[in-house]
Amino acid sequence: MVDARFGFAVPSLCQGPRSRHFHCLFKVVNTVNDDRLRHMKRILNILRNTDQPVLSYVWRAWIIAFVPSLLISVLVTQLLGLMSNKGPSPIGAYQGLFSYLEPSLSWKHLSWVVGTILVCPWLETLLMWPALSFLRAVLHETLWVTAASALLWGYIHSKFAISWGLTVVWSFFVFSLCFLEWQKKSTLKAVTVTALVHTCQNLAPVLLLDVILWR
């Protein structure tokens, strides 16, 4: 069954006589303002357009990933700060992972910077490849596969810090969709483009944290 407003198929588990909860969910979704749906479809169309130059795609995908992630980070940090009575941290959702860093040009700091910018994006993209292949075999529909992948990576990152896990869900939605769309051209392009978007996504927080730690 295809939802005309989103343009993707509803999984089989959302159909049948026992699916009233899923039908209620889709009824709620269908009440969302058409303008918001139009904006979301525009974002998805940008991520699906692999005919544009690679650098243009990387730039647009990074903006789509980074801006919402930054807003989510601020919101999550504020909420968790209020719940813990500790107040928000200037480092935001990354404080759980980066709180051990020293404001000095040490080997520990340099290894963290190199790992975050150069190693992690490529490693996680390579790990994403078999994960997406498995999810695609189970869920079939691209957007459901992308959503499941985002939740999986959010859960993995939450093992380091809950706030970090909540923050990366959206960015990994973008990474996963990027990988699946570029894989239609070749797996090499999928890995390369996704890793570049991920590198840009990690670069901004690293620079921001350095400014905070070294100021």
N, C-alpha and C positions, 0 to 999 in steps of 0.2 A: 504494500500500500504506500503510495507516494503522497507526502504532504505538500500541497501545491504552494503554500506560503514559503516553505523553506527549500523545496525542490529536491528533497532526499527521501529515501524509502524509510518507512517505519519498520523496525525489526519485527520478526514473527512473534516474539514474546509479548509484543504489545497488541496482539490480535487474539480473537477467540472469546469465549464466554466468560473467562476469568480475568479479563483485562480491564475491568471497569476503572481500576486505579490509574492505569496508563491513559485511558480515554479521558479521565478527569484532568490529568496533567496536560494533555494536548489541548483540552478545551481552555484551560487557563492560559497556555501559551498563545492560543489563537485570539485571546483578548488583548494581547500586547499591541501597543500602538503601531500602525503600519509604517510610520516613519522610522521607528527604531529597527524594525525588521528590514527595511530598505537599506539602512546604514550597515547592518550586519551582513546583508547579502553583498553589498559593495566591498566590504572588507574581504569576504570570502572570495569574491571574484578577483581581487588583486592578488591574493595568495595562490589562486588557481591559474593565474596567467603566467605560464612559463615561456611565453614567446617574447617577453621583454628582455632587454639586456640583463645579464647576471648582476652587475653592480647596481643597476636600478632596482632590481627585485630585492637584493639584499638590503638596500637602504630602506625601501618601503616596508619590507617584512620586519626589519628591526624596529622601525617606528611603531608599527602595529603591535609588536610584542612588548616594547619597552614602556610606552606611555601608560597603557592600562596596568602593567605590572608595577610601575612606580606608584600609581594611585592606590592599587590594592595593598602595596607594602605600607603606605602611610596609614590606610584605614586599619589594616590588621595590627600594626604596631600600636596605634592609638587604643584599639579595643583591648588587646592583650595587656597593654600598660595599665589601663583602667581596672581590668579584672585582677591584676596582680598587685595593684596599689604601688607599683614602682615608677609609673609614669613612662611616657614614650622615650625611646632611645634615638639620638640623632643618626645612628647607623641604620635604624629601621629594622626591617625583617631579617637583615643579615647579621644582627648582633650575636645570635647564638653560635654562628660559625666563626666569626671574625673577632670575637671579644678577646682572644688570646694574643692578638698581634701587638707588637711593640712599635711605637712611632719612631723607628730608626731603620736605616738601610742595612738590615742584617740579612744573613743567608736565609734565615727562616722566612723573612718577609719576601725576599726575591723569589724563593721557591714557590711561595703561595701565589705571587703575581703571575709567574710563568705558568704554573699549573692551572690557575683559573682562566687565563686568557688563551693559552696555547694547547694545553693537554686535555682539560675537561671537555671542552666543546667537541673535539674530535672523538674522544673516547666515548662520550655519552651518545654521540650520533651513531657510532658503530654499534653500540649496544642497543640503540633504538631500532636498528634494522631488523634483527630477528624478532624483537618484541612486536613490531608493527606487522611483520609477516604472520605471526601467530594470531594476533588480534584480527587481522584481515580474513584469515581462514575461518574465524569463529563468527565475526560480526558482519563481514562482507561490505557494508556501506561505509564509505570513506569518512563521513563526519562522525559516525558512531565509533569507528576505529580511532579517530583522532581524539575524541573526547575520552575514551577509555585509556589511551596512551597518556594523555595529560594527567588524568587522575592517578595513574600508576606512578608516574614520575613525581607527582606531588607527594604521594605517600612515601616514596623512597627518600625524598629530600626532607620530609617532616621528621625522619629518624634523627637528623642532625639538629633541627630546630623546627618546631611546629609552625612558627611564623614564616620560615623560609619555604616550607612545603606548600603553605597556602598561597604564597606569593608567586611561585613558579608554575602553578597550574596553567595559567593563561599563556605564558611564554612557551610552555611545552605543547600546548594546543597548536600554537603557530608553528613551532618546529616540526611537529608531527605531520601537519597538513602540508607544510613545505616539502618534507621528505617524500610523502606519498605522491604529490603532484609532479615533482621533478624525477621521481623514479620511473614515470611513464616515458621519459626520454632515455635515461640510463641511471643505473644505481650509483655510478661514479659521480654523476652530476648531482644526484640526490644527496649523497654524503657531503660533497664539497660545498654546495650552496647552503645546506642546513647548518653545517659546521661554521660557515662564515657568518650566518645570521646569529648563531649562538655565541660566537666570539664577540661580535658587536654588543650583544646583550650583556655579556659578562664584563666587557671593557668599561662601560659607563659606571657600574657600581664600584669597580676597582679604583677608578680615578676619583670618584666621590669619596670613598673611604680613605684614600691617601690624603686628600685635602683635609678631612676631619681629623685623622690621626696625627698629621704633621703640622697642623695649624698652630 
